[in-house]
Amino acid sequence: MPDWSSPTELELDASAFTKLMHCLAGVYFWEFVTTLDFDWSFVTGKRKFQWPLIFYMAGRYCLFFALIGILIALDSVKEVNCQALYTFDQLAGDAAVGLASINLSIRTMALWSQSLYIVIPLVFVILGHWSLILQGVLLKAEWIPGEGCAITHTNNTTLAATFIYSMCFDALVMVLSAIKLYNRAHRSQLVGMLFKDGLIYFMVAFVANLIATIFMVLNLNSIMSIVFNVPAAIASTIVACRAVRRLTKFKSEGPEIYTASSHSGVVGFRSMNNQPIASNVGRPKSAHTKDLSGVHVQMQTFTVGDDSIPPYAVETERKRVADLESAVSDTELGSPASDYKAEAL
């Protein structure tokens, strides 16, 4: 068992910490650059910016600048204000962890249709999380001639409490999401993706935060206590941002229509003369039946998390049905095409 407080061990740990930070910074910068097209699509107007993306952008860029600050502190050959640099890095890195949790909690609030019984408790949990994140300076660093910036002291108690709180927070929102989605995951591509992405996010963030917490509790030395904080922040931010991007880019892979009813049913369409559209699939063709094999209708998925259909969804669907009726009329089809069945969420 090494003497974790010996100068030799501290020097060895500092060297390992420096190499690990450069490796992790490379991983995150690669992830950041390869996904810049998503950010740019909002600047150019290709995608409409919505307020939940504020937390996505804030977490993504907080960690980006935190890693730049860490690299400056580690690689600077001239004396710099190490305390200021590490204070910024600590606050920005912890903020990235907190914003990643907010991204997941917003998804959960949406799944529960902004129910006050879910939103209000989660808001209080978020405020409690940020009260720990903004505790203040939890580490001390100073410039050592010939070596550079060195961490001399860490407040492991508050740091450990912050990461434990993050794990409990993520577990809470994952349980709430699972309750809402578990029995419905097999019925919809979107619901299945939400469930899978939430589970992956939780597992990755939980394991990363657990490892960081273990080393903080062990308190081997000032370097080993915080060595896994940055990996935890990077892992949480990457999976949270990917979950947000996947949801924003989601497109249905087939004709699916979902209503808010708790029972399955048939979505009925009517022709221009208000007659029900009947199915001719599996029926023999006759002289009075025209070939409809060339008609393909692509339906967009509608999802609602509540037991009532929002007015805008109803109006949108009515317009889509009207367009469909017009298209069928223009093709001069005397007999409508088929039934479209849909399972409810």
C-alpha positions as CSV (number, residue, x, y, z in Angstrom):
1,M,0.0,0.0,0.0
2,P,1.6,3.3,-1.1
3,D,2.0,6.3,1.2
4,W,-0.5,8.5,-0.5
5,S,0.8,11.6,1.3
6,S,4.5,11.2,0.3
7,P,6.0,13.7,-2.2
8,T,6.9,10.9,-4.6
9,E,3.3,9.6,-4.7
10,L,1.9,13.1,-5.0
11,E,4.2,13.8,-8.0
12,L,3.2,10.5,-9.6
13,D,-0.5,11.2,-9.0
14,A,-0.1,14.7,-10.5
15,S,1.4,13.3,-13.6
16,A,-1.4,10.8,-14.0
17,F,-4.0,13.5,-13.4
18,T,-2.4,15.7,-16.1
19,K,-2.4,12.9,-18.7
20,L,-6.0,11.9,-17.8
21,M,-7.3,15.4,-18.2
22,H,-5.7,15.8,-21.7
23,C,-7.2,12.5,-22.8
24,L,-10.7,13.4,-21.5
25,A,-10.4,16.9,-23.0
26,G,-9.7,15.3,-26.4
27,V,-12.7,13.0,-26.1
28,Y,-15.1,15.9,-25.2
29,F,-13.6,18.3,-27.8
30,W,-14.2,15.6,-30.5
31,E,-17.8,15.1,-29.3
32,F,-18.3,18.9,-29.2
33,V,-16.9,19.6,-32.7
34,T,-18.7,16.7,-34.4
35,T,-22.0,17.8,-33.1
36,L,-21.7,21.6,-33.8
37,D,-24.0,21.2,-36.8
38,F,-26.9,20.7,-34.4
39,D,-26.1,24.0,-32.6
40,W,-25.6,25.8,-35.9
41,S,-29.0,24.6,-37.2
42,F,-30.6,26.9,-34.6
43,V,-28.5,29.9,-35.6
44,T,-29.4,29.5,-39.2
45,G,-33.1,28.9,-38.4
46,K,-33.3,25.3,-39.7
47,R,-34.6,24.3,-36.4
48,K,-36.8,26.3,-34.1
49,F,-35.2,27.1,-30.7
50,Q,-37.3,26.2,-27.7
51,W,-36.6,27.2,-24.1
52,P,-35.6,23.7,-22.8
53,L,-32.6,23.9,-25.1
54,I,-31.2,26.7,-22.9
55,F,-30.1,24.0,-20.4
56,Y,-28.7,21.9,-23.2
57,M,-26.6,24.7,-24.5
58,A,-25.5,26.0,-21.1
59,G,-24.3,22.5,-19.9
60,R,-22.5,21.8,-23.2
61,Y,-20.6,25.1,-23.2
62,C,-20.0,25.2,-19.4
63,L,-18.0,22.0,-19.6
64,F,-16.3,23.1,-22.8
65,F,-14.8,26.2,-21.2
66,A,-14.1,24.3,-17.9
67,L,-11.9,21.9,-19.8
68,I,-10.1,24.8,-21.5
69,G,-9.5,26.3,-18.0
70,I,-8.1,23.0,-16.7
71,L,-5.7,22.7,-19.7
72,I,-4.5,26.2,-19.1
73,A,-3.8,25.5,-15.5
74,L,-2.0,22.3,-16.3
75,D,0.1,23.4,-19.3
76,S,0.9,27.0,-18.4
77,V,4.7,27.7,-18.2
78,K,4.3,31.2,-16.8
79,E,2.8,31.9,-13.4
80,V,-1.0,32.3,-13.5
81,N,-3.6,32.8,-10.8
82,C,-4.2,29.1,-10.1
83,Q,-6.8,29.7,-7.5
84,A,-9.0,31.7,-9.9
85,L,-8.6,29.2,-12.6
86,Y,-9.5,26.2,-10.5
87,T,-12.4,28.1,-8.9
88,F,-13.9,28.7,-12.3
89,D,-13.2,25.1,-13.4
90,Q,-14.9,23.7,-10.3
91,L,-18.0,25.9,-10.6
92,A,-18.4,25.4,-14.4
93,G,-17.8,21.6,-14.1
94,D,-20.3,21.2,-11.3
95,A,-22.8,23.4,-13.2
96,A,-22.5,21.0,-16.2
97,V,-23.4,18.1,-13.9
98,G,-26.4,20.0,-12.5
99,L,-27.6,21.1,-16.0
100,A,-27.3,17.5,-17.2
101,S,-29.7,16.5,-14.4
102,I,-32.1,19.3,-15.4
103,N,-32.2,18.1,-19.0
104,L,-33.4,14.7,-17.8
105,S,-35.9,16.2,-15.3
106,I,-37.4,18.4,-18.1
107,R,-38.1,15.3,-20.1
108,T,-39.8,13.7,-17.1
109,M,-42.0,16.8,-16.5
110,A,-43.0,16.7,-20.2
111,L,-43.9,13.0,-19.9
112,W,-46.2,13.8,-17.0
113,S,-47.8,16.6,-19.0
114,Q,-46.5,19.3,-16.7
115,S,-48.5,18.0,-13.8
116,L,-48.0,20.2,-10.7
117,Y,-47.7,17.1,-8.5
118,I,-44.5,16.3,-10.5
119,V,-43.2,19.7,-11.5
120,I,-43.2,21.4,-8.0
121,P,-41.3,18.6,-6.2
122,L,-38.8,18.4,-9.0
123,V,-38.2,22.2,-8.9
124,F,-37.5,22.0,-5.2
125,V,-35.1,19.1,-5.8
126,I,-33.3,21.1,-8.5
127,L,-33.0,24.1,-6.2
128,G,-31.5,21.9,-3.5
129,H,-29.0,20.5,-6.0
130,W,-27.9,24.0,-7.0
131,S,-27.6,25.1,-3.4
132,L,-24.8,22.5,-3.2
133,I,-23.3,23.3,-6.5
134,L,-23.0,27.0,-5.6
135,Q,-21.5,26.5,-2.2
136,G,-18.4,28.3,-3.2
137,V,-14.8,27.5,-3.4
138,L,-14.3,23.8,-2.5
139,L,-10.6,23.5,-3.4
140,K,-7.4,25.5,-3.1
141,A,-4.6,25.7,-5.6
142,E,-1.4,27.6,-5.8
143,W,1.5,28.1,-8.2
144,I,4.6,26.0,-7.5
145,P,7.8,27.2,-9.4
146,G,9.0,24.5,-11.7
147,E,5.8,22.5,-11.5
148,G,2.9,24.8,-12.3
149,C,-0.5,24.9,-10.6
150,A,-1.1,22.3,-7.9
151,I,-4.2,21.5,-5.9
152,T,-3.3,21.7,-2.2
153,H,-6.7,21.2,-0.5
154,T,-10.2,20.0,-1.3
155,N,-13.5,20.1,0.7
156,N,-14.4,16.5,0.2
157,T,-17.5,16.6,2.4
158,T,-19.4,19.1,0.2
159,L,-18.1,17.6,-3.0
160,A,-19.2,14.2,-2.0
161,A,-22.6,15.5,-0.9
162,T,-23.0,17.2,-4.3
163,F,-22.3,14.0,-6.3
164,I,-24.5,11.8,-4.0
165,Y,-27.3,14.3,-4.4
166,S,-26.8,14.1,-8.2
167,M,-27.1,10.3,-8.1
168,C,-30.3,10.4,-6.0
169,F,-31.7,13.1,-8.2
170,D,-31.1,11.1,-11.4
171,A,-32.6,8.0,-9.7
172,L,-35.7,9.9,-8.8
173,V,-36.4,11.2,-12.3
174,M,-35.6,7.9,-13.8
175,V,-38.1,6.1,-11.6
176,L,-40.8,8.7,-12.5
177,S,-40.0,8.3,-16.2
178,A,-40.1,4.5,-15.9
179,I,-43.5,4.6,-14.1
180,K,-44.9,6.6,-17.0
181,L,-43.3,4.7,-19.9
182,Y,-42.7,1.2,-18.9
183,N,-46.0,-0.4,-19.9
184,R,-46.1,1.7,-23.1
185,A,-42.6,1.3,-24.4
186,H,-43.5,-1.5,-26.8
187,R,-46.3,0.5,-28.4
188,S,-44.4,3.5,-29.8
189,Q,-41.0,4.2,-31.3
190,L,-40.9,7.5,-29.5
191,V,-41.9,6.2,-26.2
192,G,-39.4,3.3,-26.5
193,M,-36.6,5.7,-27.4
194,L,-37.4,7.9,-24.4
195,F,-37.4,5.0,-22.1
196,K,-34.1,3.5,-23.5
197,D,-32.3,6.9,-23.6
198,G,-33.4,7.7,-20.0
199,L,-32.2,4.3,-18.8
200,I,-28.8,4.7,-20.5
201,Y,-28.3,8.2,-19.2
202,F,-29.1,7.1,-15.7
203,M,-26.7,4.1,-15.7
204,V,-23.8,6.1,-17.2
205,A,-24.3,9.1,-14.9
206,F,-24.8,6.9,-11.8
207,V,-21.7,4.8,-12.4
208,A,-19.5,7.8,-13.2
209,N,-20.8,9.8,-10.1
210,L,-20.4,6.7,-7.9
211,I,-16.7,6.3,-8.8
212,A,-16.1,10.0,-8.2
213,T,-17.9,9.8,-4.8
214,I,-15.9,6.7,-3.7
215,F,-12.6,8.5,-4.2
216,M,-13.8,11.6,-2.5
217,V,-14.9,9.6,0.6
218,L,-11.6,7.7,0.6
219,N,-9.7,11.0,0.7
220,L,-6.4,9.5,-0.3
221,N,-4.8,12.8,-1.1
222,S,-5.8,16.2,-2.6
223,I,-5.3,14.9,-6.2
224,M,-6.9,11.5,-5.9
225,S,-9.9,13.0,-4.2
226,I,-11.0,14.9,-7.3
227,V,-9.3,12.9,-10.1
228,F,-12.7,11.3,-11.2
229,N,-14.8,14.5,-10.9
230,V,-14.0,15.5,-14.5
231,P,-14.8,12.1,-16.0
232,A,-18.1,12.1,-14.1
233,A,-19.0,15.6,-15.5
234,I,-18.0,14.6,-19.1
235,A,-19.9,11.3,-19.0
236,S,-23.1,13.0,-17.7
237,T,-22.9,15.9,-20.1
238,I,-22.3,13.7,-23.2
239,V,-25.1,11.3,-22.6
240,A,-27.5,14.1,-21.6
241,C,-26.7,16.1,-24.7
242,R,-27.1,13.1,-26.9
243,A,-30.4,12.3,-25.4
244,V,-31.6,15.8,-26.1
245,R,-30.3,15.7,-29.7
246,R,-31.9,12.3,-30.4
247,L,-35.3,13.5,-29.2
248,T,-35.1,16.7,-31.2
249,K,-34.1,14.8,-34.4
250,F,-36.6,12.0,-33.9
251,K,-38.7,11.0,-36.9
252,S,-41.1,8.1,-37.0
253,E,-40.2,5.1,-39.1
254,G,-43.7,4.2,-40.3
255,P,-47.3,5.2,-40.3
256,E,-48.1,5.6,-36.6
257,I,-50.9,7.7,-35.1
258,Y,-51.3,7.9,-31.4
259,T,-54.1,9.3,-29.3
260,A,-54.3,10.0,-25.6
261,S,-56.9,7.3,-24.9
262,S,-56.0,4.5,-22.6
263,H,-57.6,2.0,-25.0
264,S,-56.7,0.9,-28.5
265,G,-59.0,1.9,-31.3
266,V,-59.4,2.5,-35.0
267,V,-58.6,5.9,-36.4
268,G,-61.4,6.5,-38.9
269,F,-60.9,8.6,-42.1
270,R,-63.8,9.7,-44.3
271,S,-63.8,10.6,-48.0
272,M,-65.1,13.8,-49.5
273,N,-68.7,12.4,-49.6
274,N,-68.4,11.7,-45.8
275,Q,-68.4,7.9,-46.4
276,P,-66.0,5.8,-44.3
277,I,-62.8,4.7,-45.9
278,A,-63.0,0.9,-46.1
279,S,-60.1,-1.5,-46.5
280,N,-59.6,-3.5,-49.7
281,V,-56.5,-5.3,-48.4
282,G,-56.9,-9.0,-49.0
283,R,-60.1,-8.6,-51.1
284,P,-60.3,-9.7,-54.8
285,K,-60.3,-6.9,-57.4
286,S,-63.4,-6.4,-59.4
287,A,-64.4,-4.2,-62.3
288,H,-65.7,-1.6,-59.9
289,T,-62.5,-1.6,-57.8
290,K,-59.5,0.4,-59.0
291,D,-55.9,-0.6,-58.3
292,L,-54.7,1.5,-55.3
293,S,-51.2,-0.1,-55.1
294,G,-49.6,3.1,-56.2
295,V,-51.1,5.2,-53.4
296,H,-48.8,5.6,-50.4
297,V,-49.8,7.7,-47.4
298,Q,-47.1,8.7,-44.8
299,M,-48.5,9.7,-41.5
300,Q,-46.5,11.7,-38.9
301,T,-46.4,10.5,-35.3
302,F,-48.3,12.5,-32.7
303,T,-47.5,11.8,-29.0
304,V,-49.2,13.2,-25.9
305,G,-48.4,12.3,-22.4
306,D,-51.8,13.2,-20.9
307,D,-55.2,11.6,-21.0
308,S,-56.6,14.4,-23.0
309,I,-55.8,15.5,-26.6
310,P,-54.3,19.0,-26.8
311,P,-56.3,21.3,-29.0
312,Y,-53.4,22.0,-31.3
313,A,-53.0,18.3,-32.0
314,V,-56.6,18.0,-32.9
315,E,-56.5,20.9,-35.3
316,T,-53.3,19.7,-36.8
317,E,-54.8,16.2,-37.4
318,R,-57.9,17.7,-38.9
319,K,-55.9,19.6,-41.4
320,R,-53.8,16.6,-42.2
321,V,-57.0,14.5,-42.8
322,A,-58.4,17.3,-45.0
323,D,-55.2,17.3,-47.1
324,L,-55.4,13.5,-47.4
325,E,-59.1,13.7,-48.6
326,S,-58.1,16.3,-51.1
327,A,-55.2,14.2,-52.4
328,V,-57.5,11.1,-52.8
329,S,-60.1,13.2,-54.6
330,D,-57.5,14.6,-57.0
331,T,-56.5,11.1,-58.1
332,E,-60.2,10.4,-59.0
333,L,-60.3,7.3,-56.9
334,G,-63.9,6.1,-56.8
335,S,-63.3,3.8,-53.8
336,P,-61.1,4.9,-50.8
337,A,-58.1,2.9,-49.9
338,S,-57.7,1.3,-46.4
339,D,-58.2,1.3,-42.7
340,Y,-55.5,2.8,-40.6
341,K,-55.4,1.3,-37.1
342,A,-53.4,2.8,-34.3
343,E,-52.6,1.8,-30.7
344,A,-53.1,4.5,-28.1
345,L,-50.3,5.5,-25.8
